[in-house]
Amino acid sequence: SMLIAEMPELGQITGEQAAALAGLAPIAHDSGAMRGKRAIGGGRRLLRHVIFQAALVASHHNQVLKTFADRLRAAGKPHKVVIVAVARKLVTIANALVKSGQKWTPHPE
């Protein structure tokens, strides 16, 4: 419900735009030849906090997202990076589902 309330644009934008609106897109801190670290930020802060909590649960209990999170953990990614990646995936999945008018099915056919 928070996703619908905070993002009325859902289904009318791209996955990248949805992630940026939720504050889950990496922001570059570059200047000239210096390449800085990427971090998430901006967007809708309250929505980001709710999605982050949903991602914590999904990364342990949703089989599709658990597999994705386990693959990132096996690659040596830090915990917060894994959860943010799952949160971004949740937002892009929700955007795609609203755009196509479909319901979530754990195994795409």
Phi and psi in radians as a Rosetta constraint file:
Dihedral C 1 N 2 CA 2 C 2 CIRCULARHARMONIC -1.146 0.35
Dihedral N 2 CA 2 C 2 N 3 CIRCULARHARMONIC -0.659 0.35
Dihedral C 2 N 3 CA 3 C 3 CIRCULARHARMONIC -1.082 0.35
Dihedral N 3 CA 3 C 3 N 4 CIRCULARHARMONIC -0.770 0.35
Dihedral C 3 N 4 CA 4 C 4 CIRCULARHARMONIC -1.189 0.35
Dihedral N 4 CA 4 C 4 N 5 CIRCULARHARMONIC -0.724 0.35
Dihedral C 4 N 5 CA 5 C 5 CIRCULARHARMONIC -1.195 0.35
Dihedral N 5 CA 5 C 5 N 6 CIRCULARHARMONIC -0.711 0.35
Dihedral C 5 N 6 CA 6 C 6 CIRCULARHARMONIC -1.541 0.35
Dihedral N 6 CA 6 C 6 N 7 CIRCULARHARMONIC -0.331 0.35
Dihedral C 6 N 7 CA 7 C 7 CIRCULARHARMONIC -2.256 0.35
Dihedral N 7 CA 7 C 7 N 8 CIRCULARHARMONIC 1.328 0.35
Dihedral C 7 N 8 CA 8 C 8 CIRCULARHARMONIC -1.149 0.35
Dihedral N 8 CA 8 C 8 N 9 CIRCULARHARMONIC -0.280 0.35
Dihedral C 8 N 9 CA 9 C 9 CIRCULARHARMONIC -1.321 0.35
Dihedral N 9 CA 9 C 9 N 10 CIRCULARHARMONIC -0.164 0.35
Dihedral C 9 N 10 CA 10 C 10 CIRCULARHARMONIC -0.905 0.35
Dihedral N 10 CA 10 C 10 N 11 CIRCULARHARMONIC 2.260 0.35
Dihedral C 10 N 11 CA 11 C 11 CIRCULARHARMONIC 1.646 0.35
Dihedral N 11 CA 11 C 11 N 12 CIRCULARHARMONIC -0.212 0.35
Dihedral C 11 N 12 CA 12 C 12 CIRCULARHARMONIC -1.950 0.35
Dihedral N 12 CA 12 C 12 N 13 CIRCULARHARMONIC 0.025 0.35
Dihedral C 12 N 13 CA 13 C 13 CIRCULARHARMONIC -2.210 0.35
Dihedral N 13 CA 13 C 13 N 14 CIRCULARHARMONIC 2.991 0.35
Dihedral C 13 N 14 CA 14 C 14 CIRCULARHARMONIC -1.402 0.35
Dihedral N 14 CA 14 C 14 N 15 CIRCULARHARMONIC 2.929 0.35
Dihedral C 14 N 15 CA 15 C 15 CIRCULARHARMONIC -1.085 0.35
Dihedral N 15 CA 15 C 15 N 16 CIRCULARHARMONIC -0.670 0.35
Dihedral C 15 N 16 CA 16 C 16 CIRCULARHARMONIC -1.118 0.35
Dihedral N 16 CA 16 C 16 N 17 CIRCULARHARMONIC -0.746 0.35
Dihedral C 16 N 17 CA 17 C 17 CIRCULARHARMONIC -1.156 0.35
Dihedral N 17 CA 17 C 17 N 18 CIRCULARHARMONIC -0.666 0.35
Dihedral C 17 N 18 CA 18 C 18 CIRCULARHARMONIC -1.109 0.35
Dihedral N 18 CA 18 C 18 N 19 CIRCULARHARMONIC -0.747 0.35
Dihedral C 18 N 19 CA 19 C 19 CIRCULARHARMONIC -1.120 0.35
Dihedral N 19 CA 19 C 19 N 20 CIRCULARHARMONIC -0.674 0.35
Dihedral C 19 N 20 CA 20 C 20 CIRCULARHARMONIC -1.183 0.35
Dihedral N 20 CA 20 C 20 N 21 CIRCULARHARMONIC -0.713 0.35
Dihedral C 20 N 21 CA 21 C 21 CIRCULARHARMONIC -1.133 0.35
Dihedral N 21 CA 21 C 21 N 22 CIRCULARHARMONIC -0.564 0.35
Dihedral C 21 N 22 CA 22 C 22 CIRCULARHARMONIC -1.440 0.35
Dihedral N 22 CA 22 C 22 N 23 CIRCULARHARMONIC -0.103 0.35
Dihedral C 22 N 23 CA 23 C 23 CIRCULARHARMONIC 1.369 0.35
Dihedral N 23 CA 23 C 23 N 24 CIRCULARHARMONIC 0.465 0.35
Dihedral C 23 N 24 CA 24 C 24 CIRCULARHARMONIC -1.955 0.35
Dihedral N 24 CA 24 C 24 N 25 CIRCULARHARMONIC 0.167 0.35
Dihedral C 24 N 25 CA 25 C 25 CIRCULARHARMONIC -1.609 0.35
Dihedral N 25 CA 25 C 25 N 26 CIRCULARHARMONIC 2.478 0.35
Dihedral C 25 N 26 CA 26 C 26 CIRCULARHARMONIC -1.217 0.35
Dihedral N 26 CA 26 C 26 N 27 CIRCULARHARMONIC 2.313 0.35
Dihedral C 26 N 27 CA 27 C 27 CIRCULARHARMONIC -1.841 0.35
Dihedral N 27 CA 27 C 27 N 28 CIRCULARHARMONIC 2.216 0.35
Dihedral C 27 N 28 CA 28 C 28 CIRCULARHARMONIC -1.411 0.35
Dihedral N 28 CA 28 C 28 N 29 CIRCULARHARMONIC 2.467 0.35
Dihedral C 28 N 29 CA 29 C 29 CIRCULARHARMONIC -2.034 0.35
Dihedral N 29 CA 29 C 29 N 30 CIRCULARHARMONIC 1.154 0.35
Dihedral C 29 N 30 CA 30 C 30 CIRCULARHARMONIC -1.838 0.35
Dihedral N 30 CA 30 C 30 N 31 CIRCULARHARMONIC 2.691 0.35
Dihedral C 30 N 31 CA 31 C 31 CIRCULARHARMONIC -2.682 0.35
Dihedral N 31 CA 31 C 31 N 32 CIRCULARHARMONIC 2.002 0.35
Dihedral C 31 N 32 CA 32 C 32 CIRCULARHARMONIC 1.066 0.35
Dihedral N 32 CA 32 C 32 N 33 CIRCULARHARMONIC -2.189 0.35
Dihedral C 32 N 33 CA 33 C 33 CIRCULARHARMONIC -1.470 0.35
Dihedral N 33 CA 33 C 33 N 34 CIRCULARHARMONIC -0.238 0.35
Dihedral C 33 N 34 CA 34 C 34 CIRCULARHARMONIC -1.335 0.35
Dihedral N 34 CA 34 C 34 N 35 CIRCULARHARMONIC 2.297 0.35
Dihedral C 34 N 35 CA 35 C 35 CIRCULARHARMONIC -1.916 0.35
Dihedral N 35 CA 35 C 35 N 36 CIRCULARHARMONIC 1.961 0.35
Dihedral C 35 N 36 CA 36 C 36 CIRCULARHARMONIC -1.544 0.35
Dihedral N 36 CA 36 C 36 N 37 CIRCULARHARMONIC -3.108 0.35
Dihedral C 36 N 37 CA 37 C 37 CIRCULARHARMONIC -1.399 0.35
Dihedral N 37 CA 37 C 37 N 38 CIRCULARHARMONIC 2.573 0.35
Dihedral C 37 N 38 CA 38 C 38 CIRCULARHARMONIC -1.612 0.35
Dihedral N 38 CA 38 C 38 N 39 CIRCULARHARMONIC 2.449 0.35
Dihedral C 38 N 39 CA 39 C 39 CIRCULARHARMONIC -2.541 0.35
Dihedral N 39 CA 39 C 39 N 40 CIRCULARHARMONIC 2.699 0.35
Dihedral C 39 N 40 CA 40 C 40 CIRCULARHARMONIC -1.454 0.35
Dihedral N 40 CA 40 C 40 N 41 CIRCULARHARMONIC 2.768 0.35
Dihedral C 40 N 41 CA 41 C 41 CIRCULARHARMONIC 2.952 0.35
Dihedral N 41 CA 41 C 41 N 42 CIRCULARHARMONIC 3.109 0.35
Dihedral C 41 N 42 CA 42 C 42 CIRCULARHARMONIC 1.223 0.35
Dihedral N 42 CA 42 C 42 N 43 CIRCULARHARMONIC -2.791 0.35
Dihedral C 42 N 43 CA 43 C 43 CIRCULARHARMONIC 1.162 0.35
Dihedral N 43 CA 43 C 43 N 44 CIRCULARHARMONIC -2.743 0.35
Dihedral C 43 N 44 CA 44 C 44 CIRCULARHARMONIC -1.729 0.35
Dihedral N 44 CA 44 C 44 N 45 CIRCULARHARMONIC 1.831 0.35
Dihedral C 44 N 45 CA 45 C 45 CIRCULARHARMONIC -1.049 0.35
Dihedral N 45 CA 45 C 45 N 46 CIRCULARHARMONIC -0.811 0.35
Dihedral C 45 N 46 CA 46 C 46 CIRCULARHARMONIC -1.072 0.35
Dihedral N 46 CA 46 C 46 N 47 CIRCULARHARMONIC -0.714 0.35
Dihedral C 46 N 47 CA 47 C 47 CIRCULARHARMONIC -1.123 0.35
Dihedral N 47 CA 47 C 47 N 48 CIRCULARHARMONIC -0.723 0.35
Dihedral C 47 N 48 CA 48 C 48 CIRCULARHARMONIC -1.045 0.35
Dihedral N 48 CA 48 C 48 N 49 CIRCULARHARMONIC -0.720 0.35
Dihedral C 48 N 49 CA 49 C 49 CIRCULARHARMONIC -1.133 0.35
Dihedral N 49 CA 49 C 49 N 50 CIRCULARHARMONIC -0.727 0.35
Dihedral C 49 N 50 CA 50 C 50 CIRCULARHARMONIC -1.167 0.35
Dihedral N 50 CA 50 C 50 N 51 CIRCULARHARMONIC -0.782 0.35
Dihedral C 50 N 51 CA 51 C 51 CIRCULARHARMONIC -1.123 0.35
Dihedral N 51 CA 51 C 51 N 52 CIRCULARHARMONIC -0.645 0.35
Dihedral C 51 N 52 CA 52 C 52 CIRCULARHARMONIC -1.053 0.35
Dihedral N 52 CA 52 C 52 N 53 CIRCULARHARMONIC -0.771 0.35
Dihedral C 52 N 53 CA 53 C 53 CIRCULARHARMONIC -1.130 0.35
Dihedral N 53 CA 53 C 53 N 54 CIRCULARHARMONIC -0.723 0.35
Dihedral C 53 N 54 CA 54 C 54 CIRCULARHARMONIC -1.109 0.35
Dihedral N 54 CA 54 C 54 N 55 CIRCULARHARMONIC -0.644 0.35
Dihedral C 54 N 55 CA 55 C 55 CIRCULARHARMONIC -1.174 0.35
Dihedral N 55 CA 55 C 55 N 56 CIRCULARHARMONIC -0.630 0.35
Dihedral C 55 N 56 CA 56 C 56 CIRCULARHARMONIC -1.020 0.35
Dihedral N 56 CA 56 C 56 N 57 CIRCULARHARMONIC -0.800 0.35
Dihedral C 56 N 57 CA 57 C 57 CIRCULARHARMONIC -1.203 0.35
Dihedral N 57 CA 57 C 57 N 58 CIRCULARHARMONIC -0.801 0.35
Dihedral C 57 N 58 CA 58 C 58 CIRCULARHARMONIC -1.098 0.35
Dihedral N 58 CA 58 C 58 N 59 CIRCULARHARMONIC -0.605 0.35
Dihedral C 58 N 59 CA 59 C 59 CIRCULARHARMONIC -1.209 0.35
Dihedral N 59 CA 59 C 59 N 60 CIRCULARHARMONIC -0.218 0.35
Dihedral C 59 N 60 CA 60 C 60 CIRCULARHARMONIC -1.936 0.35
Dihedral N 60 CA 60 C 60 N 61 CIRCULARHARMONIC -0.431 0.35
Dihedral C 60 N 61 CA 61 C 61 CIRCULARHARMONIC -2.075 0.35
Dihedral N 61 CA 61 C 61 N 62 CIRCULARHARMONIC -0.359 0.35
Dihedral C 61 N 62 CA 62 C 62 CIRCULARHARMONIC -1.594 0.35
Dihedral N 62 CA 62 C 62 N 63 CIRCULARHARMONIC 2.091 0.35
Dihedral C 62 N 63 CA 63 C 63 CIRCULARHARMONIC -1.050 0.35
Dihedral N 63 CA 63 C 63 N 64 CIRCULARHARMONIC -0.711 0.35
Dihedral C 63 N 64 CA 64 C 64 CIRCULARHARMONIC -1.140 0.35
Dihedral N 64 CA 64 C 64 N 65 CIRCULARHARMONIC -0.831 0.35
Dihedral C 64 N 65 CA 65 C 65 CIRCULARHARMONIC -1.319 0.35
Dihedral N 65 CA 65 C 65 N 66 CIRCULARHARMONIC -0.477 0.35
Dihedral C 65 N 66 CA 66 C 66 CIRCULARHARMONIC -1.138 0.35
Dihedral N 66 CA 66 C 66 N 67 CIRCULARHARMONIC -0.737 0.35
Dihedral C 66 N 67 CA 67 C 67 CIRCULARHARMONIC -1.073 0.35
Dihedral N 67 CA 67 C 67 N 68 CIRCULARHARMONIC -0.762 0.35
Dihedral C 67 N 68 CA 68 C 68 CIRCULARHARMONIC -1.071 0.35
Dihedral N 68 CA 68 C 68 N 69 CIRCULARHARMONIC -0.818 0.35
Dihedral C 68 N 69 CA 69 C 69 CIRCULARHARMONIC -1.144 0.35
Dihedral N 69 CA 69 C 69 N 70 CIRCULARHARMONIC -0.727 0.35
Dihedral C 69 N 70 CA 70 C 70 CIRCULARHARMONIC -1.087 0.35
Dihedral N 70 CA 70 C 70 N 71 CIRCULARHARMONIC -0.648 0.35
Dihedral C 70 N 71 CA 71 C 71 CIRCULARHARMONIC -1.131 0.35
Dihedral N 71 CA 71 C 71 N 72 CIRCULARHARMONIC -0.710 0.35
Dihedral C 71 N 72 CA 72 C 72 CIRCULARHARMONIC -1.180 0.35
Dihedral N 72 CA 72 C 72 N 73 CIRCULARHARMONIC -0.707 0.35
Dihedral C 72 N 73 CA 73 C 73 CIRCULARHARMONIC -1.097 0.35
Dihedral N 73 CA 73 C 73 N 74 CIRCULARHARMONIC -0.708 0.35
Dihedral C 73 N 74 CA 74 C 74 CIRCULARHARMONIC -1.135 0.35
Dihedral N 74 CA 74 C 74 N 75 CIRCULARHARMONIC -0.481 0.35
Dihedral C 74 N 75 CA 75 C 75 CIRCULARHARMONIC -1.399 0.35
Dihedral N 75 CA 75 C 75 N 76 CIRCULARHARMONIC -0.035 0.35
Dihedral C 75 N 76 CA 76 C 76 CIRCULARHARMONIC 1.568 0.35
Dihedral N 76 CA 76 C 76 N 77 CIRCULARHARMONIC 0.276 0.35
Dihedral C 76 N 77 CA 77 C 77 CIRCULARHARMONIC -1.264 0.35
Dihedral N 77 CA 77 C 77 N 78 CIRCULARHARMONIC 2.497 0.35
Dihedral C 77 N 78 CA 78 C 78 CIRCULARHARMONIC -1.145 0.35
Dihedral N 78 CA 78 C 78 N 79 CIRCULARHARMONIC 2.749 0.35
Dihedral C 78 N 79 CA 79 C 79 CIRCULARHARMONIC -0.965 0.35
Dihedral N 79 CA 79 C 79 N 80 CIRCULARHARMONIC -0.824 0.35
Dihedral C 79 N 80 CA 80 C 80 CIRCULARHARMONIC -1.123 0.35
Dihedral N 80 CA 80 C 80 N 81 CIRCULARHARMONIC -0.643 0.35
Dihedral C 80 N 81 CA 81 C 81 CIRCULARHARMONIC -1.119 0.35
Dihedral N 81 CA 81 C 81 N 82 CIRCULARHARMONIC -0.714 0.35
Dihedral C 81 N 82 CA 82 C 82 CIRCULARHARMONIC -1.110 0.35
Dihedral N 82 CA 82 C 82 N 83 CIRCULARHARMONIC -0.814 0.35
Dihedral C 82 N 83 CA 83 C 83 CIRCULARHARMONIC -1.153 0.35
Dihedral N 83 CA 83 C 83 N 84 CIRCULARHARMONIC -0.692 0.35
Dihedral C 83 N 84 CA 84 C 84 CIRCULARHARMONIC -1.139 0.35
Dihedral N 84 CA 84 C 84 N 85 CIRCULARHARMONIC -0.680 0.35
Dihedral C 84 N 85 CA 85 C 85 CIRCULARHARMONIC -1.110 0.35
Dihedral N 85 CA 85 C 85 N 86 CIRCULARHARMONIC -0.723 0.35
Dihedral C 85 N 86 CA 86 C 86 CIRCULARHARMONIC -1.150 0.35
Dihedral N 86 CA 86 C 86 N 87 CIRCULARHARMONIC -0.703 0.35
Dihedral C 86 N 87 CA 87 C 87 CIRCULARHARMONIC -1.098 0.35
Dihedral N 87 CA 87 C 87 N 88 CIRCULARHARMONIC -0.745 0.35
Dihedral C 87 N 88 CA 88 C 88 CIRCULARHARMONIC -1.101 0.35
Dihedral N 88 CA 88 C 88 N 89 CIRCULARHARMONIC -0.728 0.35
Dihedral C 88 N 89 CA 89 C 89 CIRCULARHARMONIC -1.105 0.35
Dihedral N 89 CA 89 C 89 N 90 CIRCULARHARMONIC -0.688 0.35
Dihedral C 89 N 90 CA 90 C 90 CIRCULARHARMONIC -1.026 0.35
Dihedral N 90 CA 90 C 90 N 91 CIRCULARHARMONIC -0.779 0.35
Dihedral C 90 N 91 CA 91 C 91 CIRCULARHARMONIC -1.151 0.35
Dihedral N 91 CA 91 C 91 N 92 CIRCULARHARMONIC -0.757 0.35
Dihedral C 91 N 92 CA 92 C 92 CIRCULARHARMONIC -1.198 0.35
Dihedral N 92 CA 92 C 92 N 93 CIRCULARHARMONIC -0.606 0.35
Dihedral C 92 N 93 CA 93 C 93 CIRCULARHARMONIC -1.148 0.35
Dihedral N 93 CA 93 C 93 N 94 CIRCULARHARMONIC -0.803 0.35
Dihedral C 93 N 94 CA 94 C 94 CIRCULARHARMONIC -1.064 0.35
Dihedral N 94 CA 94 C 94 N 95 CIRCULARHARMONIC -0.728 0.35
Dihedral C 94 N 95 CA 95 C 95 CIRCULARHARMONIC -1.090 0.35
Dihedral N 95 CA 95 C 95 N 96 CIRCULARHARMONIC -0.785 0.35
Dihedral C 95 N 96 CA 96 C 96 CIRCULARHARMONIC -1.133 0.35
Dihedral N 96 CA 96 C 96 N 97 CIRCULARHARMONIC -0.683 0.35
Dihedral C 96 N 97 CA 97 C 97 CIRCULARHARMONIC -1.148 0.35
Dihedral N 97 CA 97 C 97 N 98 CIRCULARHARMONIC -0.746 0.35
Dihedral C 97 N 98 CA 98 C 98 CIRCULARHARMONIC -1.149 0.35
Dihedral N 98 CA 98 C 98 N 99 CIRCULARHARMONIC -0.719 0.35
Dihedral C 98 N 99 CA 99 C 99 CIRCULARHARMONIC -1.091 0.35
Dihedral N 99 CA 99 C 99 N 100 CIRCULARHARMONIC -0.715 0.35
Dihedral C 99 N 100 CA 100 C 100 CIRCULARHARMONIC -1.555 0.35
Dihedral N 100 CA 100 C 100 N 101 CIRCULARHARMONIC -0.216 0.35
Dihedral C 100 N 101 CA 101 C 101 CIRCULARHARMONIC 1.298 0.35
Dihedral N 101 CA 101 C 101 N 102 CIRCULARHARMONIC 0.382 0.35
Dihedral C 101 N 102 CA 102 C 102 CIRCULARHARMONIC -1.743 0.35
Dihedral N 102 CA 102 C 102 N 103 CIRCULARHARMONIC 2.902 0.35
Dihedral C 102 N 103 CA 103 C 103 CIRCULARHARMONIC -1.774 0.35
Dihedral N 103 CA 103 C 103 N 104 CIRCULARHARMONIC 2.751 0.35
Dihedral C 103 N 104 CA 104 C 104 CIRCULARHARMONIC -1.174 0.35
Dihedral N 104 CA 104 C 104 N 105 CIRCULARHARMONIC 2.259 0.35
Dihedral C 104 N 105 CA 105 C 105 CIRCULARHARMONIC -2.217 0.35
Dihedral N 105 CA 105 C 105 N 106 CIRCULARHARMONIC 2.303 0.35
Dihedral C 105 N 106 CA 106 C 106 CIRCULARHARMONIC -1.124 0.35
Dihedral N 106 CA 106 C 106 N 107 CIRCULARHARMONIC -0.446 0.35
Dihedral C 106 N 107 CA 107 C 107 CIRCULARHARMONIC -2.109 0.35
Dihedral N 107 CA 107 C 107 N 108 CIRCULARHARMONIC 1.794 0.35
Dihedral C 107 N 108 CA 108 C 108 CIRCULARHARMONIC -1.080 0.35
Dihedral N 108 CA 108 C 108 N 109 CIRCULARHARMONIC 2.475 0.35
